[in-house]
Amino acid sequence: MKLTNELMSSRLVAIVRGIKREEARAAGAGLAAGGVKLMEVTMNTAGALDIMQDWRSAYDGQAYVGAGTVLNVNMAREAVSAGAQFLISPNVDMNVISFALEQGIDIWPGAMTPTEIAAAFYAGAEVVKLFPMASLGLEYLREIRGPLNHIPLIATGGVTPQNIADYFEAGASAVGIGSSLLPKDALAKGNTEEIAQCAARFVQAAVRMNP
């Protein structure tokens, strides 16, 4: 699928959660300017559908817009109607995976155990999100990669500019990055330049780790 290829190339997804629509405009502008290609807004963010529509209108052709925390088919349907180009969830829901495949939308479900990861992959998810990565730790990622090295994993949680290389060295195919991409002061002030600079640091670090 087109966006799975983009994910494997750019190797990161920006996760935006719990911010206001006006802040999301600044966040989207900064992330896109910083070179982020995949931007996700979680469905438990107030106004998530409006934010997705704003981003699709503003950054079409520059960045891809997705929905996160997609817990069921109704959420998935709403997200796709709002313009989501990919779906991410914290769990494995076979109905959500089936819906996404029927719609031709990339779906990267969240899983923790080897059973969940394999089930999601063989149900049709080309990439699986390893979650919660901050709690599981890099050693868990390394162990999982042993028997499941054929399944691309997005490691989500705890990624910083200082440790991003550790995630890739441990076997992550890509990383999901949230609050560390969006400095609070810059977001509050609508400082898109500072957000862009922060995003560019992550983008450059990810590119350097390309195999």
C-alpha positions as CSV (number, residue, x, y, z in Angstrom):
1,M,0.0,0.0,0.0
2,K,1.2,3.5,-0.8
3,L,1.4,4.9,2.7
4,T,3.0,1.8,4.1
5,N,5.8,2.5,1.7
6,E,5.9,6.1,2.8
7,L,6.1,5.0,6.4
8,M,9.0,2.6,5.7
9,S,10.8,5.5,4.0
10,S,10.2,8.4,6.4
11,R,10.1,6.1,9.4
12,L,8.0,8.3,11.7
13,V,4.5,9.3,12.5
14,A,3.6,12.5,14.3
15,I,0.9,11.9,17.0
16,V,-1.3,14.9,18.0
17,R,-3.6,14.5,20.9
18,G,-5.7,16.7,23.1
19,I,-5.1,20.1,21.5
20,K,-7.5,22.7,20.3
21,R,-8.3,23.3,16.6
22,E,-6.4,26.5,16.5
23,E,-3.3,24.9,18.1
24,A,-3.7,22.0,15.6
25,R,-3.4,24.5,12.7
26,A,0.0,25.7,14.1
27,A,1.0,22.1,14.8
28,G,0.2,21.0,11.3
29,A,2.0,23.9,9.7
30,G,5.1,23.3,11.8
31,L,5.2,19.5,11.3
32,A,4.7,19.8,7.6
33,A,7.3,22.5,7.3
34,G,9.7,20.4,9.3
35,G,9.4,17.5,6.8
36,V,7.0,15.2,8.6
37,K,5.1,13.2,6.0
38,L,2.6,11.3,8.2
39,M,0.5,13.3,10.8
40,E,-2.1,11.6,13.0
41,V,-4.7,13.2,15.2
42,T,-6.3,10.9,17.8
43,M,-10.0,10.4,17.7
44,N,-10.3,11.2,21.4
45,T,-9.2,14.8,20.7
46,A,-12.1,17.2,20.7
47,G,-12.8,18.3,17.2
48,A,-10.6,15.6,15.7
49,L,-12.7,15.3,12.5
50,D,-12.5,19.1,11.9
51,I,-8.7,19.0,12.5
52,M,-8.3,16.2,9.9
53,Q,-10.3,18.2,7.4
54,D,-8.2,21.3,8.1
55,W,-5.0,19.4,7.6
56,R,-6.2,17.7,4.4
57,S,-7.1,21.0,2.9
58,A,-3.9,22.7,4.0
59,Y,-1.3,20.0,3.4
60,D,-2.6,17.8,0.6
61,G,0.3,16.7,-1.5
62,Q,2.8,17.7,1.3
63,A,1.8,15.4,4.1
64,Y,-0.6,12.6,4.7
65,V,-3.3,12.8,7.4
66,G,-4.4,10.0,9.6
67,A,-6.6,9.2,12.6
68,G,-5.3,7.6,15.8
69,T,-7.1,5.9,18.7
70,V,-9.5,4.3,16.3
71,L,-11.3,1.8,18.5
72,N,-14.2,0.6,16.4
73,V,-15.7,0.6,13.0
74,N,-17.9,3.6,13.6
75,M,-14.8,5.7,14.5
76,A,-13.0,4.3,11.5
77,R,-16.0,5.2,9.2
78,E,-16.1,8.8,10.6
79,A,-12.4,9.2,10.2
80,V,-12.4,8.1,6.6
81,S,-15.4,10.4,5.9
82,A,-13.4,13.3,7.3
83,G,-10.5,12.5,5.0
84,A,-8.2,10.2,7.0
85,Q,-5.7,8.5,4.7
86,F,-4.5,6.0,7.3
87,L,-5.8,4.6,10.6
88,I,-3.9,3.7,13.8
89,S,-5.3,2.1,16.9
90,P,-4.0,1.1,20.3
91,N,-5.5,-2.4,20.0
92,V,-6.3,-5.2,17.5
93,D,-9.9,-5.1,16.3
94,M,-10.4,-7.4,13.4
95,N,-13.5,-5.5,12.3
96,V,-11.5,-2.3,12.0
97,I,-8.8,-4.0,10.1
98,S,-11.4,-5.5,7.7
99,F,-13.1,-2.2,7.2
100,A,-9.8,-0.4,6.4
101,L,-8.8,-3.0,3.9
102,E,-12.3,-2.8,2.2
103,Q,-11.8,1.0,2.0
104,G,-8.3,0.7,0.6
105,I,-7.0,2.6,3.7
106,D,-3.7,1.7,5.5
107,I,-4.3,0.3,9.0
108,W,-1.6,0.0,11.6
109,P,-3.2,-1.5,14.7
110,G,-1.6,-1.5,18.1
111,A,-0.5,-4.7,19.8
112,M,1.7,-5.9,22.7
113,T,2.0,-9.6,22.7
114,P,3.4,-11.9,20.0
115,T,0.0,-13.4,19.5
116,E,-1.6,-10.0,19.0
117,I,1.1,-8.8,16.6
118,A,1.0,-11.9,14.5
119,A,-2.9,-11.9,14.4
120,A,-3.0,-8.3,13.2
121,F,-0.4,-8.9,10.6
122,Y,-2.0,-12.0,9.1
123,A,-5.4,-10.3,9.2
124,G,-4.0,-7.9,6.6
125,A,-2.2,-5.1,8.6
126,E,1.1,-4.5,6.8
127,V,2.6,-2.8,9.8
128,V,1.8,-3.2,13.5
129,K,2.2,-0.6,16.2
130,L,4.1,-1.9,19.3
131,F,2.3,-0.3,22.3
132,P,2.9,0.7,25.0
133,M,6.5,1.0,24.1
134,A,7.6,3.3,26.9
135,S,6.5,0.7,29.4
136,L,7.7,-2.4,27.5
137,G,11.2,-1.0,26.9
138,L,13.8,-1.6,24.2
139,E,14.7,-5.1,25.4
140,Y,11.2,-6.2,24.8
141,L,11.4,-4.8,21.2
142,R,14.6,-6.7,20.6
143,E,13.2,-10.0,21.9
144,I,10.0,-9.6,19.7
145,R,12.1,-8.9,16.6
146,G,13.7,-12.4,17.0
147,P,10.8,-14.6,16.0
148,L,8.8,-11.8,14.3
149,N,11.4,-10.1,12.2
150,H,9.2,-10.4,9.1
151,I,6.6,-8.0,10.7
152,P,7.4,-4.3,10.5
153,L,6.8,-2.6,13.8
154,I,6.1,1.0,14.8
155,A,7.4,1.6,18.3
156,T,5.2,4.2,20.0
157,G,6.0,5.9,23.3
158,G,9.0,7.5,24.9
159,V,10.8,8.6,21.7
160,T,13.1,11.7,22.1
161,P,15.8,13.1,19.8
162,Q,18.3,11.6,22.2
163,N,17.1,8.0,22.1
164,I,15.4,7.7,18.7
165,A,18.5,5.9,17.3
166,D,18.1,3.3,20.0
167,Y,14.6,2.4,18.8
168,F,15.8,1.8,15.3
169,E,18.8,-0.2,16.5
170,A,16.5,-2.4,18.6
171,G,14.5,-3.2,15.5
172,A,11.7,-0.7,15.0
173,S,10.8,-0.1,11.4
174,A,9.3,3.3,12.4
175,V,8.4,5.3,15.4
176,G,5.4,7.2,16.6
177,I,6.2,10.5,18.3
178,G,3.8,12.6,20.4
179,S,4.4,15.4,22.8
180,S,8.2,15.6,22.3
181,L,7.5,16.8,18.7
182,L,5.4,19.7,19.9
183,P,7.0,22.0,22.5
184,K,4.3,23.3,24.8
185,D,5.4,26.9,24.7
186,A,5.7,26.9,20.9
187,L,2.2,25.4,20.6
188,A,0.7,27.9,23.0
189,K,2.2,30.8,21.1
190,G,1.5,29.4,17.7
191,N,5.2,29.4,16.9
192,T,5.3,27.3,13.8
193,E,9.0,27.9,13.2
194,E,10.0,26.4,16.5
195,I,7.7,23.4,15.9
196,A,9.3,23.0,12.4
197,Q,12.8,23.1,13.8
198,C,11.9,20.4,16.4
199,A,10.2,18.3,13.8
200,A,13.2,18.6,11.4
201,R,15.5,17.2,14.1
202,F,13.4,14.1,14.4
203,V,13.0,13.8,10.6
204,Q,16.8,14.1,10.0
205,A,17.5,11.6,12.8
206,A,15.1,9.1,11.3
207,V,16.5,9.5,7.8
208,R,20.0,8.9,9.1
209,M,18.9,5.6,10.5
210,N,17.5,4.3,7.2
211,P,19.0,0.9,6.4
